[in-house]
Amino acid sequence: APSKSSPPTAPENASVKDRARWFQEKAIEKTPGSKSVVSDTESAVFFTPQRGFDDEEHAEQLAALRRTVHDLEAQLADATAEVKDRDRRLKSAEADLGDTTAAVTELGARVAKREQELVAKHKQQVSELEQARVAAEKHVEATQNKANSRIEELIEQLSLKEAEVEAMAQQQRQLKEQFTTPQKAANPLFTGQLITTSEKIAPAMMAFQSPPVATPASLQTDVMLEKGILEAQLSEAKDTIRKLKIESQLAKDAMTEARFRAELAESSPEISRVAGGDNIARNDAEWRAKLSEVKSKAAAMEVRLRDQLDEALENLVVQEREAETNLRKQLTAARQKTAAQVADAEEEFETHMAQANKKIKRLENELRETKAELEASGPGLRAAAPSPVQAEPKPAEEISNELETELRHSLNKAEARIFELTSEVEAAEERSRKANELLIVENSQLELDLIEAREELSSLDEEWKLKLATA
């Protein structure tokens, strides 16, 4: 047998049948992808007409056979290359399938782990929101009880203040009746008697005291101011209770939303499984339907909360404006009444001053006349005249000084009362301003809470979208 290092040569003296068999064997022994073991020289020598091949027809048949053999060799080489390519692609597909299976398994484990984390997180959020709701309800209840007790206390204070005003008015009437100037028939100054002692003049002089400035009208004004302040405090307490109720409702709604999300996370374990095409499509459709339902519920809840918050803010603004308007009206009316009372008191005080000056002058004249009569009657008449009282009469200058001191004291009391009323009005205005600032701060805080709730809802939505994308 010829060696593979040197290509075999076809036998030259073989018969046609032997030559065909030899060529067929060499064609079968051809290795895939290598050149034919029969060289072109051998093929030419083989198919060259030799001895015994003088017939042209046999030569054409051999040439056709040669072409057929070459075509078969080309087809065999192509088939071998295609088989090798398919083997290579099959191995690559098997490797890709293994990588895909590992990736899908890892993805399923990651999704299951993430679902467990989300479920635990949502359960924790539900627990925290439940605790916050319970704490908010307790806080609302405690605040409401405190506000109710405060309301009762304010009502009791109003009742006590009204009773105090009534008692002060009664006392004022008694004092006015007690220190009213006597009638002319009972007044010693107009009896025509000669009065020589200060004990008889003093009661008539002391009757002309200035009236107290704290009249029932001014007391009523004070009560009205205090009542307005108490009503403002009542309105503030009611607004606080309303705000706490809104916060409690917001906490309940947030807890409900978190519970919905937790139930949704618990009811979707199919994501962690590697299912077929139909199961994946069905699970995806169910997941998207549940997500749409949760989104619609969340949107409806957000709309409802926004409406409630807007309504509460509108009510707060309206109540704030009404309270401010009423308080301004009360303050304006109180100022007008106080100014009128002060003017009346000043006018009445000036009238009493004029009357007191007139009476002082008249008393001085009477004293001078009495002294002149006593001097004219002589020493004997003075000795014979009985003297009911041995005390010396007070001079007119001393009486005038006493009256002036008393009038100055009354004027100081009036000025002090006016300053006190002005201070109370300013304090009421300051309390009203602080209440308005507090309401503005509370409204701003409610708006910030709404913005935070919206941002939290948006972040939760993004988180669920990311979960869907990673699943």
C-alpha positions in Angstrom: 0.0 0.0 0.0 1.4 3.5 -0.8 2.4 5.7 2.1 0.5 8.9 3.1 3.7 11.0 2.8 4.0 10.3 -0.9 0.8 10.3 -2.9 0.1 7.0 -4.5 0.3 6.6 -8.2 -2.3 4.9 -10.3 -1.2 1.6 -12.0 -0.5 2.3 -15.6 -1.0 -1.3 -16.9 -4.2 -1.9 -14.9 -7.5 -2.7 -16.6 -10.3 -0.2 -16.8 -12.3 -1.9 -14.1 -9.2 -2.0 -11.8 -8.5 1.6 -12.4 -12.2 2.6 -11.6 -12.1 0.5 -8.4 -8.8 2.0 -7.4 -10.1 5.6 -7.9 -13.3 4.8 -6.0 -11.3 3.5 -3.0 -9.1 6.6 -3.1 -12.2 8.9 -3.2 -13.7 7.1 -0.2 -10.5 7.4 1.8 -10.5 11.2 1.3 -10.5 13.0 4.6 -13.0 15.8 5.2 -11.6 19.3 4.7 -8.3 18.0 3.1 -7.3 17.9 -0.5 -8.0 14.8 -2.6 -5.5 12.0 -2.3 -5.6 11.8 -6.1 -3.5 14.5 -7.5 -4.3 16.3 -10.7 -1.4 14.6 -12.4 -2.6 11.2 -11.4 -6.1 12.1 -12.5 -4.8 13.3 -15.8 -2.7 10.2 -16.2 -5.6 8.0 -15.1 -8.1 9.6 -17.4 -5.7 9.9 -20.3 -6.5 7.3 -22.9 -4.0 4.5 -22.6 -3.6 1.3 -24.3 -7.0 -0.3 -24.7 -8.8 3.1 -24.7 -8.9 4.0 -28.2 -12.6 4.4 -28.3 -13.6 8.1 -28.0 -16.9 7.2 -26.4 -15.2 5.5 -23.5 -13.0 8.6 -23.1 -16.0 10.9 -22.8 -17.6 8.6 -20.3 -14.4 8.7 -18.2 -14.3 12.5 -18.4 -18.0 12.7 -17.3 -17.2 10.3 -14.5 -14.2 12.6 -13.5 -16.5 15.6 -13.4 -19.1 13.8 -11.3 -16.4 12.7 -8.8 -15.2 16.3 -8.5 -18.7 17.5 -7.9 -19.2 14.9 -5.2 -16.0 15.8 -3.6 -17.1 19.5 -3.5 -20.5 18.6 -2.1 -18.9 16.4 0.5 -16.5 19.2 1.6 -19.4 21.6 1.9 -21.5 19.1 3.9 -18.5 18.5 6.2 -17.9 22.2 6.8 -21.7 22.8 7.4 -21.7 19.9 9.9 -18.7 21.4 11.7 -20.4 24.8 11.8 -23.6 23.3 13.2 -21.6 21.4 15.8 -19.9 24.7 16.8 -23.2 26.6 16.9 -24.8 23.7 18.9 -22.0 23.9 21.5 -22.3 27.7 21.7 -26.1 27.4 22.1 -25.6 24.8 24.8 -23.2 27.1 26.6 -25.6 30.1 26.2 -28.5 27.9 27.5 -26.4 27.0 30.6 -25.6 30.7 31.2 -29.3 31.7 30.6 -30.5 29.0 33.0 -28.0 30.1 35.7 -29.0 33.8 35.1 -32.7 32.9 35.3 -32.1 31.0 38.5 -30.1 33.8 40.0 -32.8 36.3 38.9 -35.5 34.2 40.5 -33.5 34.1 43.7 -32.9 37.8 43.7 -36.6 38.5 42.9 -37.7 36.2 45.7 -35.3 37.9 48.1 -36.4 41.3 47.1 -40.1 40.3 47.5 -39.3 39.1 51.0 -37.6 42.3 51.8 -40.4 44.4 50.4 -43.0 42.3 52.2 -41.1 42.7 55.5 -40.6 46.4 54.8 -44.3 46.9 54.1 -45.3 44.9 57.1 -43.0 47.1 59.2 -44.5 50.2 57.6 -48.0 48.9 58.3 -47.0 48.3 62.0 -45.5 51.8 62.3 -48.5 53.4 60.7 -50.8 51.5 63.0 -48.8 52.6 66.0 -48.8 56.2 64.7 -52.6 56.0 64.1 -53.2 54.7 67.7 -50.9 57.5 69.0 -52.7 60.1 66.9 -56.1 58.9 68.1 -54.9 59.1 71.7 -53.4 62.5 71.1 -56.6 63.7 69.4 -58.7 62.3 72.3 -56.5 63.9 74.9 -56.4 67.2 73.0 -60.2 67.2 72.6 -60.7 66.5 76.3 -58.3 69.2 77.1 -60.1 71.6 74.7 -63.4 70.6 76.2 -62.1 71.3 79.7 -60.7 74.6 78.5 -64.0 75.5 76.9 -65.8 74.7 80.2 -63.2 76.7 82.1 -63.6 79.7 79.7 -67.4 79.5 80.0 -67.1 79.4 83.8 -64.7 82.4 83.7 -67.3 84.3 81.6 -70.0 83.5 84.1 -67.7 84.6 87.0 -66.8 87.8 85.1 -70.4 88.7 84.4 -71.2 88.1 88.1 -68.2 90.2 89.1 -69.4 93.0 86.8 -72.9 92.8 88.2 -71.5 93.0 91.8 -69.3 95.9 90.9 -72.2 97.7 89.2 -74.3 97.2 92.4 -71.5 98.4 94.5 -71.1 101.5 92.3 -74.8 102.3 92.6 -74.6 102.0 96.4 -71.5 104.2 96.5 -73.2 106.8 94.2 -76.3 106.8 96.4 -74.2 107.1 99.6 -72.1 110.0 98.4 -74.8 111.9 96.5 -75.0 115.6 97.5 -77.9 116.2 100.0 -81.0 118.2 99.0 -81.0 121.9 99.5 -83.4 121.7 102.5 -81.1 119.2 104.3 -77.8 120.8 103.3 -76.4 122.8 106.2 -74.9 125.3 103.7 -78.3 126.5 102.7 -80.2 126.5 106.1 -79.2 130.1 106.9 -77.5 129.1 110.1 -74.2 130.5 111.1 -71.7 127.6 110.9 -68.5 128.2 112.9 -67.1 124.7 113.2 -65.4 122.5 110.6 -67.3 119.4 111.9 -70.5 120.8 110.4 -69.0 122.0 107.1 -67.0 118.8 106.5 -69.9 116.5 105.6 -71.2 118.9 103.1 -67.8 119.5 101.6 -67.0 115.8 101.5 -70.2 115.2 99.6 -68.6 116.8 96.5 -66.3 114.0 95.6 -65.4 113.2 92.0 -67.3 110.2 90.6 -65.3 107.0 90.2 -64.0 106.5 86.7 -64.8 102.8 86.6 -68.4 103.1 85.6 -70.6 100.1 84.6 -70.2 101.0 81.0 -66.4 100.8 81.1 -66.7 97.5 83.0 -69.1 96.2 80.3 -66.5 97.2 77.7 -63.8 95.3 79.6 -66.1 92.2 79.7 -66.8 92.5 76.0 -63.0 92.6 75.3 -62.3 89.6 77.5 -65.3 87.8 75.9 -63.9 88.4 72.4 -60.5 87.1 73.6 -62.1 84.0 75.1 -64.1 83.4 71.9 -60.9 83.7 69.9 -59.3 81.1 72.2 -62.3 78.9 71.8 -62.1 79.2 68.0 -58.4 78.4 68.1 -59.0 75.3 70.2 -61.7 74.1 67.8 -59.3 74.6 64.9 -56.7 72.6 66.7 -59.1 69.7 67.2 -60.1 69.9 63.5 -56.5 69.8 62.4 -55.8 66.8 64.6 -58.8 65.0 63.1 -57.4 65.7 59.6 -54.0 64.4 60.6 -55.6 61.3 62.1 -57.5 60.7 58.9 -54.3 61.1 56.8 -52.5 58.6 59.0 -55.4 56.1 58.6 -55.3 56.6 54.8 -51.5 56.1 54.6 -51.8 52.9 56.7 -54.6 51.6 54.4 -52.4 52.3 51.3 -49.4 50.6 52.9 -51.6 47.6 53.8 -52.8 47.4 50.1 -49.2 47.5 48.9 -48.2 44.8 51.4 -51.1 42.5 50.3 -50.1 43.1 46.7 -46.5 42.1 47.4 -47.6 39.0 49.3 -50.1 38.0 46.6 -47.4 38.0 43.8 -45.0 35.1 44.5 -45.2 34.0 40.9 -42.6 36.5 39.9 -39.9 34.6 41.6 -40.6 31.5 39.5 -39.3 30.7 36.1 -42.4 29.9 34.1 -43.1 29.3 30.5 -44.1 31.9 28.0 -47.9 31.6 28.6 -47.4 31.6 32.4 -45.1 34.6 32.2 -47.6 36.6 30.1 -50.5 35.6 32.4 -48.5 36.6 35.5 -47.4 39.8 34.0 -51.0 40.6 33.0 -52.3 39.8 36.6 -49.4 41.9 38.1 -50.2 44.8 35.9 -53.9 44.6 36.7 -53.2 44.6 40.4 -50.8 47.4 40.0 -53.4 49.4 38.1 -56.0 48.7 40.8 -53.6 49.9 43.5 -52.7 53.0 41.5 -56.4 53.8 41.0 -57.1 53.4 44.7 -54.0 55.5 45.5 -55.1 58.2 43.1 -58.6 58.2 44.5 -57.3 58.3 48.0 -54.9 61.2 47.1 -57.8 63.1 45.4 -60.0 62.6 48.5 -57.2 63.7 50.9 -56.5 66.7 48.7 -60.2 67.6 48.7 -60.4 67.2 52.5 -57.3 69.3 53.0 -58.4 72.0 50.6 -61.8 72.1 52.3 -60.2 72.3 55.7 -57.8 75.0 54.6 -60.8 77.0 53.1 -62.7 76.6 56.4 -59.7 77.7 58.4 -59.2 80.7 56.2 -62.9 81.7 56.4 -63.0 81.2 60.1 -59.8 83.2 60.5 -61.2 86.0 58.4 -64.5 86.0 60.4 -62.7 85.9 63.7 -60.3 88.7 62.7 -63.3 90.8 61.4 -65.3 90.2 64.5 -62.3 91.0 66.7 -61.6 94.2 64.8 -65.2 95.2 65.1 -65.2 94.5 68.8 -61.9 96.4 69.3 -63.1 99.4 67.3 -66.4 99.5 69.2 -64.5 99.1 72.5 -62.1 101.9 71.5 -65.0 104.2 70.6 -66.9 103.4 73.8 -63.7 103.9 75.8 -63.0 107.2 74.2 -66.6 108.3 74.8 -66.4 107.2 78.4 -63.1 108.9 78.9 -64.5 112.1 77.3 -67.6 112.0 79.5 -65.5 111.3 82.6 -63.2 114.2 81.8 -66.2 116.5 81.2 -67.9 115.4 84.4 -64.6 115.8 86.3 -64.2 119.3 85.0 -67.8 120.1 86.0 -67.3 118.8 89.5 -64.0 120.8 89.7 -65.9 124.0 88.7 -68.7 123.2 91.2 -66.1 122.5 94.0 -64.3 125.8 93.2 -67.5 127.7 93.4 -68.4 126.1 96.7 -65.0 126.8 98.1 -65.3 130.5 97.2 -68.8 130.6 98.7 -67.5 128.9 101.9 -64.7 131.4 102.1 -67.1 134.3 101.8 -69.4 132.8 104.5 -66.4 132.4 106.8 -65.3 136.0 106.3 -68.9 137.2 107.0 -69.1 135.1 110.1 -65.8 136.3 111.4 -66.8 139.9 110.7 -70.1 139.4 112.6 -68.3 137.9 115.6 -65.9 140.8 115.7 -68.7 143.3 115.5 -70.8 141.7 118.3 -68.0 142.5 120.9 -66.2 140.5 123.5 -69.2 140.2 125.9 -71.4 138.6 123.3 -68.6 136.3 122.3 -68.3 135.3 126.0 -72.0 134.8 126.4 -72.5 132.8 123.2 -72.4 129.0 123.8 -69.6 127.2 122.1 -70.7 123.6 121.3 -67.3 122.6 120.1 -64.0 123.9 121.5 -62.0 122.9 118.4 -60.6 125.6 116.2 -62.2 125.7 112.6 -60.0 124.8 109.7 -58.7 127.5 107.5 -60.2 127.8 104.0 -56.8 127.3 102.5 -56.4 123.9 104.2 -59.9 122.9 103.0 -59.0 124.0 99.5 -55.7 122.0 99.6 -57.6 118.9 100.8 -60.1 119.2 98.0 -57.4 119.8 95.4 -55.5 116.7 96.7 -58.6 114.6 96.5 -59.4 115.8 92.9 -55.8 115.2 91.9 -56.0 111.7 93.3 -59.2 111.1 91.3 -57.6 112.4 88.2 -54.6 110.1 88.7 -57.0 107.2 89.1 -58.8 108.1 85.9 -55.5 108.3 84.0 -54.4 105.0 85.4 -57.7 103.3 84.4 -57.4 104.8 80.9 -53.9 103.5 80.6 -55.0 100.1 81.8 -57.8 100.0 79.2 -55.4 101.0 76.5 -53.0 98.3 77.5 -55.7 95.7 77.5 -56.7 96.7 74.0 -53.1 96.5 72.8 -52.7 93.1 74.5 -55.9 91.9 72.7 -54.5 93.1 69.4 -51.2 91.3 70.1 -53.0 88.1 70.9 -55.1 88.4 67.7 -51.9 88.9 65.7 -50.2 85.9 67.3 -53.3 83.8 66.7 -53.2 84.8 63.0 -49.5 84.0 62.7 -50.1 80.6 64.3 -52.9 79.8 61.8 -50.6 80.8 58.9 -47.8 78.5 60.3 -50.3 75.7 60.7 -51.6 76.1 57.1 -48.0 76.1 55.8 -47.3 72.9 57.8 -50.4 71.2 56.3 -49.2 72.2 52.8 -45.7 70.8 53.5 -47.3 67.5 54.8 -49.4 67.2 51.6 -46.2 67.8 49.5 -44.4 65.1 51.5 -47.3 62.7 51.1 -47.2 63.3 47.3 -43.4 62.7 47.2 -43.7 59.5 49.2 -46.5 58.3 46.9 -44.3 59.1 43.9 -41.3 57.3 45.3 -43.4 54.3 46.1 -44.7 54.3 42.5 -41.2 54.6 41.1 -40.1 51.7 43.4 -42.9 49.5 42.1 -42.1 50.4 38.5 -38.4 49.5 39.1 -39.5 46.2 40.7 -41.6 45.4 37.6 -38.7 46.4 35.3 -36.2 44.2 37.2 -38.7 41.3 37.3 
